[in-house]
Amino acid sequence: MQSYEVLKEVLKTTSAKQIAADMGLSLSLIYRWTETVPQGANINSSNNPLDRVAQLLAATRSQSAPHGDMRIAQWVCEQAGGFFIKNAPTLPQGQGTNLIPATNAIVQEFADMLYEIASASADLQVSLAEAKNIRRRWEGLKSVTEGFVRAAEKGHFREDPAEKKPSA
């Protein structure tokens, strides 16, 4: 979904007038944010704030952060009461043969997370360092699981009918 489409949807349930008042902006600017931005157009101060966040991410891209500095996305997610988890790459398409290793990866990540929790709580307390390790494992589990779900949605775990051998 494009940023302007998201904002159009938001304005179906939230008052544009109230947003304008709360942000100290003109009502026309709020409505301008819901308009299509032509491909290749420069982002300027009248473009919607979602496009501006995307521009900020793009401006912070580097070799070590090819999608931009994820602290920006993390901050936005925290403002919404959530937590940012980067998607794992979608698993490659197979003929159903990748299903078992993909499932095992999720089970292993889950086991690793449980191990961190058990180790951390063995002394009946969890230190900040241990909490950080648990968080890292939890993020890993969610990321691997998201990769699995995305692959399943793309049909990567279905048998390819062209590969089926004819019955004799």
DSSP file (Angstrom, degrees, kcal/mol; ACC not computed):
  #  RESIDUE AA STRUCTURE BP1 BP2  ACC     N-H-->O    O-->H-N    N-H-->O    O-->H-N    TCO  KAPPA ALPHA  PHI   PSI    X-CA   Y-CA   Z-CA
    1    1 A M              0   0    0      0, 0.0     2,-0.1     0, 0.0     5,-0.0   0.000 360.0 360.0 360.0 136.8    0.0    0.0    0.0
    2    2 A Q     >  -     0   0    0      1,-0.1     4,-2.0     4,-0.0     3,-0.4  -0.409 360.0-112.8 -77.3 156.1    1.3    3.4   -0.9
    3    3 A S  H  > S+     0   0    0      1,-0.2     4,-2.2     2,-0.2     5,-0.2   0.886 117.3  51.8 -59.1 -41.8    1.7    6.1    1.8
    4    4 A Y  H  > S+     0   0    0      1,-0.2     4,-2.0     2,-0.2    -1,-0.2   0.842 108.2  53.1 -66.0 -31.1   -1.0    8.3    0.4
    5    5 A E  H  > S+     0   0    0     -3,-0.4     4,-2.2     2,-0.2    -1,-0.2   0.886 106.8  52.0 -69.1 -38.8   -3.4    5.3    0.4
    6    6 A V  H  X S+     0   0    0     -4,-2.0     4,-2.4     1,-0.2    -2,-0.2   0.943 111.0  47.2 -59.9 -47.3   -2.6    4.6    4.1
    7    7 A L  H  X S+     0   0    0     -4,-2.2     4,-2.1     1,-0.2    -2,-0.2   0.859 108.4  54.8 -66.9 -34.4   -3.4    8.2    4.9
    8    8 A K  H  < S+     0   0    0     -4,-2.0     4,-0.5     2,-0.2    -1,-0.2   0.930 110.1  47.3 -59.9 -44.6   -6.6    8.1    2.9
    9    9 A E  H >X S+     0   0    0     -4,-2.2     3,-1.2     1,-0.2     4,-0.5   0.902 109.5  53.4 -63.1 -41.9   -7.7    5.1    4.9
   10   10 A V  H >X S+     0   0    0     -4,-2.4     3,-1.5     1,-0.3     4,-1.4   0.897 103.5  56.8 -60.1 -40.9   -6.8    6.8    8.2
   11   11 A L  H 3< S+     0   0    0     -4,-2.1     5,-0.3     1,-0.3    -1,-0.3   0.593  93.7  68.8 -71.7  -8.8   -8.9    9.8    7.3
   12   12 A K  H <4 S+     0   0    0     -3,-1.2    -1,-0.3    -4,-0.5    -2,-0.2   0.741 116.9  23.1 -75.5 -22.5  -12.0    7.5    6.9
   13   13 A T  H << S+     0   0    0     -3,-1.5     2,-0.4    -4,-0.5    -2,-0.2   0.475 121.6  57.6-121.0  -6.7  -11.9    6.9   10.7
   14   14 A T  S  < S-     0   0    0     -4,-1.4     2,-0.4    -5,-0.1    -1,-0.1  -0.976  87.0-108.7-128.9 141.2  -10.0   10.0   12.0
   15   15 A S     >  -     0   0    0     -2,-0.4     4,-2.4     1,-0.2     5,-0.2  -0.536  15.1-156.5 -73.2 120.7  -11.0   13.7   11.5
   16   16 A A  H  > S+     0   0    0     -2,-0.4     4,-2.7    -5,-0.3     5,-0.2   0.872  98.0  55.7 -60.7 -36.6   -8.7   15.5    9.1
   17   17 A K  H  > S+     0   0    0      2,-0.2     4,-2.3     1,-0.2    -1,-0.2   0.901 107.9  47.5 -63.1 -41.4   -9.8   18.7   10.8
   18   18 A Q  H  > S+     0   0    0      2,-0.2     4,-3.1     1,-0.2    -2,-0.2   0.903 111.4  50.4 -68.0 -41.0   -8.7   17.3   14.2
   19   19 A I  H  X S+     0   0    0     -4,-2.4     4,-2.3     2,-0.2     6,-0.2   0.937 111.1  49.4 -60.6 -46.6   -5.4   16.2   12.8
   20   20 A A  H  X>S+     0   0    0     -4,-2.7     5,-2.5     1,-0.2     4,-1.0   0.922 114.0  45.5 -58.9 -45.3   -4.8   19.6   11.3
   21   21 A A  H ><5S+     0   0    0     -4,-2.3     3,-0.5     1,-0.2    -2,-0.2   0.934 113.5  48.8 -64.7 -46.5   -5.7   21.3   14.6
   22   22 A D  H 3<5S+     0   0    0     -4,-3.1    -1,-0.2     1,-0.2    -2,-0.2   0.844 118.9  39.2 -62.9 -34.1   -3.6   18.9   16.7
   23   23 A M  H 3<5S-     0   0    0     -4,-2.3    -1,-0.2    -5,-0.2    -2,-0.2   0.510 107.9-121.2 -95.0  -5.8   -0.5   19.4   14.4
   24   24 A G  T <<5S+     0   0    0     -4,-1.0     2,-0.3    -3,-0.5    -3,-0.2   0.874  70.2 128.0  67.7  36.9   -1.0   23.1   13.8
   25   25 A L      < -     0   0    0     -5,-2.5    -1,-0.2    -6,-0.2     2,-0.2  -0.771  64.7 -93.0-121.2 165.3   -1.3   22.6   10.1
   26   26 A S     >  -     0   0    0     -2,-0.3     4,-1.6     1,-0.1     3,-0.2  -0.479  26.8-126.9 -77.7 150.4   -3.8   23.6    7.4
   27   27 A L  H  > S+     0   0    0      1,-0.2     4,-2.1     2,-0.2     5,-0.2   0.866 110.9  58.4 -61.8 -37.2   -6.6   21.3    6.5
   28   28 A S  H  > S+     0   0    0      1,-0.2     4,-2.0     2,-0.2    -1,-0.2   0.862 103.3  52.6 -63.7 -34.5   -5.6   21.5    2.9
   29   29 A L  H  > S+     0   0    0     -3,-0.2     4,-1.5     2,-0.2    -1,-0.2   0.915 106.7  52.3 -66.4 -41.5   -2.1   20.2    3.7
   30   30 A I  H  < S+     0   0    0     -4,-1.6     4,-0.4     1,-0.2     3,-0.3   0.926 112.6  45.1 -59.7 -44.4   -3.6   17.2    5.5
   31   31 A Y  H >< S+     0   0    0     -4,-2.1     3,-1.4     1,-0.2    -1,-0.2   0.837 106.0  60.5 -68.8 -32.0   -5.7   16.4    2.4
   32   32 A R  H >< S+     0   0    0     -4,-2.0     3,-1.7     1,-0.3    -1,-0.2   0.826  94.4  65.2 -63.3 -30.4   -2.7   17.0    0.1
   33   33 A W  T 3< S+     0   0    0     -4,-1.5    -1,-0.3    -3,-0.3   -26,-0.2   0.718  95.9  57.8 -64.1 -20.0   -1.0   14.2    1.9
   34   34 A T  T <  S+     0   0    0     -3,-1.4    -1,-0.3    -4,-0.4     2,-0.3   0.363  88.0  99.7 -92.8   5.4   -3.6   11.8    0.5
   35   35 A E  S <  S-     0   0    0     -3,-1.7     2,-0.1    -4,-0.1   -31,-0.1  -0.645  84.6 -97.0 -93.2 150.3   -2.8   12.6   -3.1
   36   36 A T        -     0   0    0     -2,-0.3    -1,-0.1   -32,-0.1    -2,-0.1  -0.402  31.6-140.3 -63.1 133.7   -0.7   10.5   -5.4
   37   37 A V        -     0   0    0     -2,-0.1     3,-0.1    -4,-0.1    -1,-0.1  -0.881  27.2-114.4 -95.8 123.0    2.9   11.7   -5.6
   38   38 A P    >   -     0   0    0      0, 0.0     3,-2.3     0, 0.0    -1,-0.0  -0.248  40.8 -90.7 -57.7 142.8    4.2   11.4   -9.2
   39   39 A Q  T 3  S+     0   0    0      1,-0.3     3,-0.1    -3,-0.0    -3,-0.0  -0.281 112.6  13.2 -54.2 131.1    7.0    8.9   -9.6
   40   40 A G  T 3  S+     0   0    0      1,-0.3    -1,-0.3    -3,-0.1     2,-0.1   0.447  90.2 145.8  82.1  -0.3   10.4   10.5   -9.2
   41   41 A A    <   -     0   0    0     -3,-2.3    -1,-0.3     1,-0.1     2,-0.2  -0.405  54.9-106.4 -70.0 147.7    9.0   13.7   -7.7
   42   42 A N        -     0   0    0     -3,-0.1     2,-0.5    -2,-0.1    -1,-0.1  -0.493  28.9-121.1 -73.0 141.9   11.1   15.4   -5.0
   43   43 A I        +     0   0    0     -2,-0.2     2,-0.2     8,-0.1    -1,-0.1  -0.706  42.2 169.5 -80.6 129.7    9.9   15.0   -1.4
   44   44 A N    >   -     0   0    0     -2,-0.5     3,-2.0     4,-0.0     8,-0.1  -0.767  51.7 -81.0-132.6-176.8    9.4   18.4    0.1
   45   45 A S  T 3  S+     0   0    0      1,-0.3     7,-0.1    -2,-0.2    -2,-0.0   0.687 124.8  56.4 -63.7 -18.0    7.8   19.8    3.3
   46   46 A S  T 3  S+     0   0    0      2,-0.1    -1,-0.3   -14,-0.0     2,-0.1   0.605  86.0  99.2 -89.3 -10.1    4.3   19.5    1.9
   47   47 A N  S <  S-     0   0    0     -3,-2.0   -14,-0.1     1,-0.1     5,-0.1  -0.362  90.4 -83.0 -72.1 158.7    4.6   15.8    1.1
   48   48 A N     >  -     0   0    0    -15,-0.2     4,-1.6   -16,-0.2     3,-0.4  -0.184  32.9-117.7 -67.2 154.4    3.1   13.4    3.6
   49   49 A P  H  > S+     0   0    0      0, 0.0     4,-2.0     0, 0.0     5,-0.1   0.762 111.8  61.1 -65.1 -25.1    5.0   12.5    6.8
   50   50 A L  H  > S+     0   0    0      2,-0.2     4,-2.1     1,-0.2     5,-0.1   0.916 105.4  47.5 -67.0 -41.4    5.1    8.8    5.8
   51   51 A D  H  > S+     0   0    0     -3,-0.4     4,-2.3     1,-0.2    -1,-0.2   0.866 109.5  54.7 -64.3 -35.1    7.1    9.7    2.7
   52   52 A R  H  X S+     0   0    0     -4,-1.6     4,-2.3     2,-0.2    -2,-0.2   0.888 106.7  49.9 -66.3 -39.3    9.4   11.8    4.8
   53   53 A V  H  X S+     0   0    0     -4,-2.0     4,-2.5     2,-0.2    -2,-0.2   0.921 110.7  50.2 -64.3 -42.5   10.1    8.9    7.1
   54   54 A A  H  X S+     0   0    0     -4,-2.1     4,-2.4     1,-0.2    -2,-0.2   0.894 110.6  50.2 -61.3 -39.1   10.9    6.8    4.0
   55   55 A Q  H  X S+     0   0    0     -4,-2.3     4,-2.3     2,-0.2    -2,-0.2   0.893 109.1  51.5 -65.7 -39.5   13.2    9.5    2.8
   56   56 A L  H  X S+     0   0    0     -4,-2.3     4,-0.9     2,-0.2    13,-0.3   0.913 110.0  49.0 -64.1 -42.7   14.9    9.7    6.2
   57   57 A L  H >< S+     0   0    0     -4,-2.5     3,-0.9     1,-0.2    12,-0.3   0.931 111.7  49.4 -60.7 -44.8   15.5    5.9    6.1
   58   58 A A  H >< S+     0   0    0     -4,-2.4     3,-1.3     1,-0.2    -2,-0.2   0.875 107.0  55.5 -61.9 -37.3   16.9    6.2    2.5
   59   59 A A  H 3< S+     0   0    0     -4,-2.3    -1,-0.2     1,-0.3    -2,-0.2   0.693 107.1  50.8 -70.0 -18.1   19.2    9.0    3.6
   60   60 A T  T << S+     0   0    0     -4,-0.9    -1,-0.3    -3,-0.9     8,-0.2   0.236  80.7 129.3-104.6  12.9   20.7    6.8    6.4
   61   61 A R    <   +     0   0    0     -3,-1.3     2,-0.3     7,-0.2    -3,-0.0  -0.395  27.1 157.3 -67.2 144.2   21.4    3.8    4.1
   62   62 A S        -     0   0    0      3,-1.6     6,-0.2    -2,-0.1     3,-0.1  -0.907  58.1 -88.7-152.2 178.9   24.9    2.4    4.3
   63   63 A Q  S    S+     0   0    0     -2,-0.3    -1,-0.1     1,-0.2    -2,-0.0   0.889 130.3  42.6 -63.7 -37.2   26.7   -0.8    3.5
   64   64 A S  S    S+     0   0    0      1,-0.3    -1,-0.2     2,-0.1    -3,-0.1   0.660 124.9  36.7 -82.9 -15.2   26.0   -2.1    7.0
   65   65 A A    >   +     0   0    0     -3,-0.1     3,-2.0     1,-0.1    -3,-1.6  -0.622  66.1 171.0-134.9  74.8   22.4   -0.8    6.9
   66   66 A P  T 3  S+     0   0    0      0, 0.0    -5,-0.1     0, 0.0    -1,-0.1   0.684  83.0  44.1 -63.9 -18.0   21.1   -1.3    3.4
   67   67 A H  T 3  S-     0   0    0      1,-0.4    -6,-0.1    -7,-0.1     2,-0.1   0.320 123.8 -97.0-104.2   6.3   17.5   -0.3    4.3
   68   68 A G    <   -     0   0    0     -3,-2.0     2,-0.7    -6,-0.2    -1,-0.4  -0.351  65.2 -34.1 100.7 174.0   18.6    2.7    6.4
   69   69 A D    >>  -     0   0    0    -12,-0.3     3,-1.8   -13,-0.3     4,-0.6  -0.571  52.1-154.5 -73.5 112.1   19.1    3.1   10.1
   70   70 A M  H 3> S+     0   0    0     -2,-0.7     4,-2.9     1,-0.3     5,-0.2   0.605  84.3  80.3 -67.8 -11.5   16.5    0.8   11.8
   71   71 A R  H 3> S+     0   0    0      2,-0.2     4,-2.2     1,-0.2    -1,-0.3   0.817  90.2  56.0 -63.2 -27.3   16.5    2.9   14.9
   72   72 A I  H <> S+     0   0    0     -3,-1.8     4,-2.2     2,-0.2    -1,-0.2   0.954 110.0  42.5 -66.9 -50.0   14.2    5.2   13.0
   73   73 A A  H  X S+     0   0    0     -4,-0.6     4,-2.5     1,-0.2    -2,-0.2   0.897 113.6  53.6 -62.5 -40.2   11.7    2.4   12.3
   74   74 A Q  H  X S+     0   0    0     -4,-2.9     4,-2.4     1,-0.2    -1,-0.2   0.920 108.1  49.7 -60.8 -43.7   12.1    1.1   15.9
   75   75 A W  H  X S+     0   0    0     -4,-2.2     4,-2.0     2,-0.2    -2,-0.2   0.920 110.7  49.3 -62.4 -44.8   11.3    4.6   17.2
   76   76 A V  H  X S+     0   0    0     -4,-2.2     4,-1.1     1,-0.2    -1,-0.2   0.926 111.6  49.5 -60.6 -44.8    8.2    4.8   15.1
   77   77 A C  H ><>S+     0   0    0     -4,-2.5     5,-3.2     1,-0.2     3,-0.5   0.897 108.6  52.7 -62.2 -40.4    7.0    1.4   16.2
   78   78 A E  H ><5S+     0   0    0     -4,-2.4     3,-1.6     1,-0.2    -1,-0.2   0.870 103.4  57.5 -63.3 -36.3    7.6    2.3   19.8
   79   79 A Q  H 3<5S+     0   0    0     -4,-2.0    -1,-0.2     1,-0.3    -2,-0.2   0.799 108.0  48.0 -63.3 -27.5    5.4    5.4   19.4
   80   80 A A  T <<5S-     0   0    0     -4,-1.1    -1,-0.3    -3,-0.5    -2,-0.2   0.291 125.4-103.2 -94.9   8.3    2.6    3.1   18.3
   81   81 A G  T < 5S+     0   0    0     -3,-1.6    -3,-0.2     1,-0.2     2,-0.2   0.711  88.1 100.4  80.5  20.1    3.2    0.8   21.2
   82   82 A G      < -     0   0    0     -5,-3.2     2,-0.3    -6,-0.2    -1,-0.2  -0.437  66.1-117.5-123.6-163.4    5.0   -1.9   19.2
   83   83 A F        -     0   0    0     -2,-0.2     2,-0.4    -3,-0.1    -9,-0.1  -0.996  24.7-122.0-144.3 133.9    8.4   -3.2   18.4
   84   84 A F        -     0   0    0     -2,-0.3     2,-0.4   -10,-0.1   -10,-0.1  -0.633  26.8-178.5 -82.5 130.2   10.2   -3.3   15.0
   85   85 A I        -     0   0    0     -2,-0.4     2,-0.2    57,-0.1    -2,-0.0  -0.993  24.8-130.7-126.4 122.9   11.3   -6.7   13.8
   86   86 A K        -     0   0    0     -2,-0.4     2,-0.1     1,-0.1    -2,-0.0  -0.523  29.1-113.6 -71.9 135.9   13.2   -6.9   10.5
   87   87 A N        -     0   0    0     -2,-0.2    56,-0.1    59,-0.1    57,-0.1  -0.430  24.9-124.8 -67.9 140.3   11.8   -9.6    8.1
   88   88 A A        -     0   0    0     55,-0.9     3,-0.1    54,-0.2    -1,-0.1  -0.487  43.0 -85.4 -74.5 156.2   14.0  -12.5    7.3
   89   89 A P        -     0   0    0      0, 0.0     2,-0.1     0, 0.0    -1,-0.1  -0.350  53.2 -97.9 -60.6 146.4   14.6  -13.1    3.6
   90   90 A T        -     0   0    0      1,-0.1    58,-0.1    60,-0.1    57,-0.1  -0.446  44.7-108.4 -65.1 137.0   11.9  -15.2    2.0
   91   91 A L        -     0   0    0     56,-0.8    -1,-0.1    -2,-0.1     3,-0.1  -0.337  40.1 -97.4 -65.7 148.0   12.9  -18.7    1.8
   92   92 A P        -     0   0    0      0, 0.0     2,-0.2     0, 0.0    -1,-0.1  -0.301  43.9 -98.9 -66.8 152.2   13.8  -20.0   -1.7
   93   93 A Q        +     0   0    0     -3,-0.1     2,-0.2     2,-0.1    64,-0.1  -0.504  51.0 165.1 -74.7 136.3   11.1  -21.9   -3.6
   94   94 A G        -     0   0    0     62,-1.4    64,-0.2    -2,-0.2    -1,-0.0  -0.700  50.9 -96.9-133.7-172.3   11.3  -25.6   -3.6
   95   95 A Q  S    S-     0   0    0     -2,-0.2    64,-0.1    64,-0.1    62,-0.1  -0.255  84.6 -70.5-103.8  44.6    9.1  -28.6   -4.4
   96   96 A G  S >  S+     0   0    0     60,-0.8     3,-1.0    62,-0.2     4,-0.4   0.240 116.1 106.2  88.7 -14.4    8.1  -29.1   -0.8
   97   97 A T  T 3  S+     0   0    0      1,-0.2     3,-0.3     2,-0.1    60,-0.1   0.744  73.0  56.4 -73.3 -22.0   11.6  -30.3    0.1
   98   98 A N  T 3> S+     0   0    0     58,-0.3     4,-2.1     1,-0.2    -1,-0.2   0.516  85.0  86.4 -85.0  -4.6   12.5  -27.1    2.0
   99   99 A L  H <> S+     0   0    0     -3,-1.0     4,-2.6     2,-0.2     5,-0.2   0.924  87.0  47.9 -63.6 -46.2    9.5  -27.4    4.3
  100  100 A I  H  > S+     0   0    0     -4,-0.4     4,-2.9    -3,-0.3     5,-0.2   0.948 114.2  44.7 -64.9 -50.0   11.2  -29.7    6.9
  101  101 A P  H  > S+     0   0    0      0, 0.0     4,-2.0     0, 0.0    -1,-0.2   0.889 114.5  50.7 -61.8 -35.9   14.4  -27.6    7.2
  102  102 A A  H  X S+     0   0    0     -4,-2.1     4,-1.4     2,-0.2    -2,-0.2   0.910 112.5  45.8 -66.4 -41.6   12.3  -24.4    7.4
  103  103 A T  H  X S+     0   0    0     -4,-2.6     4,-2.3     1,-0.2    -1,-0.2   0.914 111.3  52.8 -65.5 -43.1   10.1  -25.9   10.1
  104  104 A N  H  X S+     0   0    0     -4,-2.9     4,-2.8     1,-0.2    -2,-0.2   0.858 103.8  57.5 -61.7 -35.4   13.2  -27.1   12.0
  105  105 A A  H  X S+     0   0    0     -4,-2.0     4,-2.3     2,-0.2    -1,-0.2   0.897 108.0  46.8 -62.3 -39.9   14.7  -23.6   11.9
  106  106 A I  H  X S+     0   0    0     -4,-1.4     4,-2.4     2,-0.2    -2,-0.2   0.937 112.8  48.6 -66.4 -46.1   11.6  -22.2   13.6
  107  107 A V  H  X S+     0   0    0     -4,-2.3     4,-2.6     1,-0.2    -2,-0.2   0.905 112.2  49.8 -60.6 -41.8   11.7  -25.0   16.2
  108  108 A Q  H  X S+     0   0    0     -4,-2.8     4,-2.8     2,-0.2    -1,-0.2   0.918 110.3  49.3 -64.7 -43.6   15.5  -24.4   16.8
  109  109 A E  H  X S+     0   0    0     -4,-2.3     4,-2.2     2,-0.2    -1,-0.2   0.903 112.1  49.3 -60.9 -40.2   15.0  -20.7   17.2
  110  110 A F  H  X S+     0   0    0     -4,-2.4     4,-2.6     2,-0.2    -2,-0.2   0.924 111.5  48.6 -64.5 -44.4   12.2  -21.4   19.7
  111  111 A A  H  X S+     0   0    0     -4,-2.6     4,-2.4     1,-0.2    -2,-0.2   0.906 110.3  51.6 -61.7 -41.9   14.4  -23.8   21.6
  112  112 A D  H  X S+     0   0    0     -4,-2.8     4,-2.1     2,-0.2    -1,-0.2   0.899 110.4  48.6 -62.0 -40.8   17.2  -21.3   21.7
  113  113 A M  H  X S+     0   0    0     -4,-2.2     4,-2.3     2,-0.2    -2,-0.2   0.928 111.0  49.7 -65.4 -44.5   14.9  -18.7   23.1
  114  114 A L  H  X S+     0   0    0     -4,-2.6     4,-2.9     1,-0.2    -2,-0.2   0.877 108.8  53.6 -61.2 -37.6   13.6  -21.1   25.8
  115  115 A Y  H  X S+     0   0    0     -4,-2.4     4,-3.0     2,-0.2     5,-0.3   0.928 108.2  49.5 -62.1 -44.8   17.2  -21.9   26.7
  116  116 A E  H  X S+     0   0    0     -4,-2.1     4,-2.5     1,-0.2    -2,-0.2   0.916 113.0  47.1 -59.9 -43.4   18.0  -18.2   27.1
  117  117 A I  H  X S+     0   0    0     -4,-2.3     4,-2.1     2,-0.2    -2,-0.2   0.933 114.2  46.3 -64.4 -46.2   14.9  -17.8   29.3
  118  118 A A  H  X S+     0   0    0     -4,-2.9     4,-0.6     2,-0.2    -2,-0.2   0.914 114.9  46.9 -63.8 -43.4   15.7  -20.9   31.4
  119  119 A S  H >< S+     0   0    0     -4,-3.0     3,-0.8    -5,-0.2     4,-0.3   0.921 113.5  48.3 -63.8 -44.2   19.4  -19.9   31.8
  120  120 A A  H 3<>S+     0   0    0     -4,-2.5     5,-0.5    -5,-0.3     3,-0.5   0.859 115.1  44.0 -65.9 -35.5   18.5  -16.4   32.8
  121  121 A S  H ><5S+     0   0    0     -4,-2.1     3,-2.1     1,-0.2    -1,-0.2   0.435  83.2  97.6 -92.8   1.8   15.9  -17.3   35.3
  122  122 A A  T <<5S+     0   0    0     -3,-0.8    -1,-0.2    -4,-0.6    -2,-0.1   0.837  88.8  45.0 -59.1 -33.8   17.9  -20.1   37.0
  123  123 A D  T 3 5S-     0   0    0     -3,-0.5    -1,-0.3     2,-0.4    -2,-0.1   0.207 121.5-108.2 -95.7  15.8   19.0  -17.8   39.8
  124  124 A L  T < 5S+     0   0    0     -3,-2.1     2,-0.3     1,-0.2    -3,-0.1   0.730  93.1  76.0  64.7  25.8   15.4  -16.4   40.1
  125  125 A Q      < -     0   0    0     -5,-0.5     2,-0.5     2,-0.0    -2,-0.4  -0.976  68.0-139.2-154.8 159.3   16.2  -13.1   38.6
  126  126 A V        -     0   0    0     -2,-0.3    -5,-0.1    -5,-0.1    -6,-0.1  -0.971  19.2-149.1-126.4 116.5   16.9  -11.7   35.1
  127  127 A S     >  -     0   0    0     -2,-0.5     4,-2.6    -7,-0.2     5,-0.2  -0.257  29.9-107.2 -75.5 167.7   19.7   -9.2   34.6
  128  128 A L  H  > S+     0   0    0      2,-0.2     4,-2.1     1,-0.2     5,-0.1   0.886 122.4  51.7 -63.0 -38.5   19.6   -6.5   32.0
  129  129 A A  H  > S+     0   0    0      2,-0.2     4,-1.9     1,-0.2    -1,-0.2   0.910 111.0  47.5 -64.6 -41.3   22.2   -8.4   29.9
  130  130 A E  H  > S+     0   0    0      2,-0.2     4,-2.5     1,-0.2    -2,-0.2   0.896 110.1  52.3 -66.7 -39.3   20.1  -11.6   30.1
  131  131 A A  H  X S+     0   0    0     -4,-2.6     4,-2.6     1,-0.2    -1,-0.2   0.885 107.4  53.3 -62.2 -37.9   17.0   -9.6   29.1
  132  132 A K  H  X S+     0   0    0     -4,-2.1     4,-2.2     2,-0.2    -1,-0.2   0.904 109.4  47.9 -63.8 -41.3   18.9   -8.3   26.1
  133  133 A N  H  X S+     0   0    0     -4,-1.9     4,-2.3     2,-0.2    -2,-0.2   0.894 111.2  50.5 -66.2 -40.2   19.8  -11.9   25.1
  134  134 A I  H  X S+     0   0    0     -4,-2.5     4,-2.7     2,-0.2    -2,-0.2   0.925 110.2  50.3 -62.5 -44.0   16.2  -13.0   25.5
  135  135 A R  H  X S+     0   0    0     -4,-2.6     4,-2.7     2,-0.2    -2,-0.2   0.916 109.1  51.7 -59.2 -44.3   15.1  -10.0   23.4
  136  136 A R  H  X S+     0   0    0     -4,-2.2     4,-2.1     1,-0.2    -1,-0.2   0.913 112.5  45.3 -60.3 -43.8   17.7  -11.0   20.7
  137  137 A R  H  X S+     0   0    0     -4,-2.3     4,-2.5     2,-0.2    -1,-0.2   0.896 111.8  52.1 -66.8 -40.4   16.4  -14.6   20.6
  138  138 A W  H  X S+     0   0    0     -4,-2.7     4,-2.4     2,-0.2    -2,-0.2   0.919 110.3  48.3 -62.2 -44.4   12.8  -13.4   20.6
  139  139 A E  H  X S+     0   0    0     -4,-2.7     4,-2.4     1,-0.2    -1,-0.2   0.896 110.9  52.0 -62.4 -40.3   13.5  -11.2   17.6
  140  140 A G  H  X S+     0   0    0     -4,-2.1     4,-2.7    -5,-0.2     5,-0.2   0.914 109.3  49.4 -62.0 -43.2   15.3  -14.0   15.8
  141  141 A L  H  X S+     0   0    0     -4,-2.5     4,-2.4   -32,-0.2    -2,-0.2   0.931 112.9  46.4 -62.0 -46.2   12.3  -16.3   16.4
  142  142 A K  H  X S+     0   0    0     -4,-2.4     4,-2.3     1,-0.2    -1,-0.2   0.891 113.4  49.8 -64.6 -38.2    9.8  -13.8   15.0
  143  143 A S  H  X S+     0   0    0     -4,-2.4     4,-2.2     2,-0.2   -55,-0.9   0.937 112.3  45.3 -66.7 -47.2   12.1  -13.0   12.0
  144  144 A V  H  X S+     0   0    0     -4,-2.7     4,-2.0     1,-0.2    -2,-0.2   0.906 114.2  50.2 -62.8 -41.3   12.6  -16.7   11.1
  145  145 A T  H  X S+     0   0    0     -4,-2.4     4,-2.6    -5,-0.2    -1,-0.2   0.898 108.6  52.0 -65.3 -39.9    8.8  -17.4   11.5
  146  146 A E  H  X S+     0   0    0     -4,-2.3     4,-2.7     1,-0.2     5,-0.2   0.907 108.1  51.9 -62.5 -41.1    8.0  -14.4    9.3
  147  147 A G  H  X S+     0   0    0     -4,-2.2     4,-2.1     2,-0.2   -56,-0.8   0.901 110.7  48.6 -60.1 -40.7   10.3  -15.7    6.6
  148  148 A F  H  X S+     0   0    0     -4,-2.0     4,-2.5     2,-0.2    -2,-0.2   0.935 112.2  47.5 -63.4 -48.1    8.5  -19.1    6.8
  149  149 A V  H  X S+     0   0    0     -4,-2.6     4,-2.7     1,-0.2    -2,-0.2   0.909 111.6  50.5 -63.2 -42.6    5.0  -17.5    6.6
  150  150 A R  H  X S+     0   0    0     -4,-2.7     4,-1.5     2,-0.2    -1,-0.2   0.903 111.2  48.7 -62.3 -40.8    6.0  -15.3    3.6
  151  151 A A  H  <>S+     0   0    0     -4,-2.1     5,-2.6    -5,-0.2     6,-0.3   0.914 111.7  49.4 -64.3 -42.3    7.4  -18.3    1.8
  152  152 A A  H ><5S+     0   0    0     -4,-2.5     3,-1.6     1,-0.2    -2,-0.2   0.914 108.9  52.6 -62.9 -42.4    4.2  -20.2    2.5
  153  153 A E  H 3<5S+     0   0    0     -4,-2.7    -1,-0.2     1,-0.3    -2,-0.2   0.816 107.5  52.4 -63.3 -29.6    2.1  -17.3    1.3
  154  154 A K  T 3<5S-     0   0    0     -4,-1.5    -1,-0.3    -5,-0.2    -2,-0.2   0.439 119.5-112.3 -85.6   0.7    4.1  -17.3   -2.0
  155  155 A G  T X 5S+     0   0    0     -3,-1.6     3,-1.5    -4,-0.2    -3,-0.2   0.676  70.9 141.3  82.1  17.3    3.5  -21.0   -2.4
  156  156 A H  T 3 < +     0   0    0     -5,-2.6   -62,-1.4     1,-0.3   -60,-0.8   0.634  69.8  51.6 -70.8 -12.3    7.1  -22.1   -1.8
  157  157 A F  T 3  S+     0   0    0     -6,-0.3     2,-0.3    -5,-0.2    -1,-0.3   0.265  88.6 100.8-107.3  11.9    6.0  -25.2    0.1
  158  158 A R  S <  S-     0   0    0     -3,-1.5   -62,-0.2   -64,-0.2     2,-0.2  -0.709  81.9-105.2 -94.8 148.6    3.6  -26.5   -2.5
  159  159 A E        -     0   0    0     -2,-0.3   -64,-0.1   -64,-0.1   -63,-0.1  -0.517  33.8-119.0 -70.9 136.0    4.5  -29.3   -4.8
  160  160 A D    >>  -     0   0    0     -2,-0.2     3,-1.8     1,-0.2     4,-0.6  -0.672  15.9-149.5 -77.9 115.2    5.2  -28.1   -8.3
  161  161 A P  G >4 S+     0   0    0      0, 0.0     3,-0.7     0, 0.0    -1,-0.2   0.789  96.1  60.8 -58.0 -27.3    2.6  -29.8  -10.6
  162  162 A A  G 34 S+     0   0    0      1,-0.2    -2,-0.0    -3,-0.0    -3,-0.0   0.747 102.2  53.4 -70.1 -22.2    5.1  -29.7  -13.5
  163  163 A E  G <4 S+     0   0    0     -3,-1.8    -1,-0.2     2,-0.1     2,-0.1   0.603  83.3 112.0 -87.6 -12.9    7.4  -31.9  -11.4
  164  164 A K    <<  -     0   0    0     -3,-0.7     3,-0.0    -4,-0.6     0, 0.0  -0.350  67.0-130.1 -65.3 137.8    4.9  -34.6  -10.7
  165  165 A K        -     0   0    0      1,-0.1    -1,-0.1    -2,-0.1     2,-0.1  -0.710  28.9-107.5 -85.6 139.1    5.6  -37.9  -12.3
  166  166 A P        -     0   0    0      0, 0.0     2,-0.2     0, 0.0    -1,-0.1  -0.392  35.6-110.7 -65.4 142.4    2.6  -39.4  -14.2
  167  167 A S              0   0    0      1,-0.1    -3,-0.0    -2,-0.1     0, 0.0  -0.482 360.0 360.0 -71.9 142.3    1.0  -42.4  -12.5
  168  168 A A              0   0    0     -2,-0.2    -1,-0.1    -3,-0.1     0, 0.0   0.426 360.0 360.0-100.7 360.0    1.6  -45.7  -14.2
